Amino acid sequence: MSRVIAVANQKGGVAKTTTVHSLGSALGSVGKRVLLVDLDPQACLTYSLGIDPERLDLSLHDVMLRRAGADQIALTVGDLTVLPSTIDLAGAEVHLLTKTGREYALRRAIEPLLSCYDVVLIDCPPSLGILTINGLTAAREVIVPLQCETLSHRGVGQLLETIDDVRSYTNPELRVRGVVATMFDSRTNLARRVIADVESSYGLTVLQPPVPKSVKVAEAPETGRCVLEHAPSSKGAEAYRALASTLEVA
């Protein structure tokens, strides 16, 4: 059975997309069949894979509105397959609010594909709206990228409340796999303190190793590649490979 993992945090700029792309690439490079789902109307994951969202005839928007099947929009990029997004997906969110069973739209859409993949990684948008609820309802596990600063730490509690609601109403099997510390600067007391507080306050596992702050990681999306391809020997690439290995044995 496929492992379906949502990567979620309602705070923007915490490296959700980078984490999805990099973990997917690392898993694909060792022979895993990987499906990426771009659930963010900003389409950053789609763009990071070298796909121009504005040139797409079909996207996840059409799937969520039942105008197309997931297999019809799937694109292959190297070792990875992606269900791409466009800005139109923001309209799908409004449309879903009026529909019965709206929380299950993504789960229904990807279910026919699950037997074809070992791992499905869902890039959730930076909100706690209906699209993120769809991502959490479709997933079995959640990874929370966390930038090691005070405001990011504060948002974890809100996300966990949403996850508890999802467990109660739509997906009782959902579990938090752990936190990925991103843009980590080991030289600062704050970064180390935030990690310790997340573990003690919420009982969450902080997956090792943390991903260090790196220009190579930040500039990779501009090239249409992840950091593992853009700078394979960088510390950021090494960290994501190690994290992928941790997920493999989970």
Salt bridges, closest charged atoms under 4 A:
ASP52 OD2 - ARG55 NE 3.45
ASP118 OD1 - ARG33 NH2 3.10
GLU141 OE1 - ARG3 NH2 2.75
GLU141 OE1 - ARG175 NH2 3.52
GLU149 OE2 - LYS11 NZ 3.32
ASP164 OD1 - ARG167 NH1 2.77
GLU173 OE1 - ARG140 NE 3.17
ASP185 OD1 - ARG187 NE 2.94
GLU219 OE2 - LYS216 NZ 3.64
GLU219 OE2 - HIS230 NE2 2.81
